Amino acid sequence: MDGKYEWTWGPSVISGFPTVDREILRNYSFLNIYSIDFSLCGSATSITEGLLNGDGIAFCRVGFAGSFSATVVASTVPQGRSDDEEFAVLLEGAKKSANDICAIGGPGRSAVQTKGSSWGEIIETHIVDVAEQHSNCPFPLSRVLLTQKPEGLHSFAVSHLFVRGGNRFEIAVLGAPEEEHADSIALLEQKLVTLAELLTASLQHRSDPSRKVQVGGG
């Protein structure tokens, strides 16, 4: 989903409350078809949502207590391209992006692998020290690296990217370690991987991929 992005509607932000209504989180829906249970991640403190590039990209980011956020982004596969063809394009792009990040930031800054899901293969990407927001463009649409600390890290992110029913989906979880030591960082990585898997399974289980909606051009 790399490219240039402009907000068409939003970003609309709900915040300033101890927690966002759990029922909203449990049954968050987008594109009038797809549903995801954000409450799996815990108590939320904010929701940011909107549309980018006309109505081409639907975006929702939920901030949670504990210095982490979860984001879902959806857009339509370009006309004339099959789901399998789009997945191949996305995988090639993810590998190139990871290589570019490592070339700029050093070895280990990003890694890509594929894994199975109920909707078939997904692309899992790990990124170390990536900004949640750059200018007016949010992660994971924007992937801007933060300057690394001599020890520890600013953030860690896990992204799941997949295609189904003519739509592209990206679920990304980003967080900061509570303490800057190896055990804390390892626990954060495992936590984010688990949350990305839970959210991916939630969306896939609760949604009907046979009903296609045109979000906009790719």
Number of C-alpha atoms within 10 A of each C-alpha: 19 12 6 10 18 12 16 14 14 12 17 12 14 13 15 9 10 11 15 20 14 16 11 13 20 14 15 16 17 16 14 7 14 19 19 23 21 27 20 14 23 14 19 24 19 20 21 16 20 17 23 21 16 15 16 18 26 22 22 21 23 25 24 21 14 14 12 21 23 25 24 25 22 24 26 22 24 15 11 7 12 15 18 14 12 19 21 12 11 19 19 11 14 22 17 13 18 20 19 14 22 17 13 11 17 11 12 14 21 25 19 19 13 14 10 9 13 10 15 10 16 22 20 23 21 22 21 23 24 26 20 22 14 14 6 10 17 17 19 24 19 20 19 17 18 15 12 15 9 6 9 15 19 17 23 23 28 28 25 25 24 25 26 21 16 22 21 22 22 23 24 27 29 29 24 20 22 12 12 13 12 12 11 15 19 11 13 22 22 13 16 24 21 15 20 25 17 17 24 26 16 16 20 18 15 15 14 14 17 10 10 14 16 14 19 18 14 15
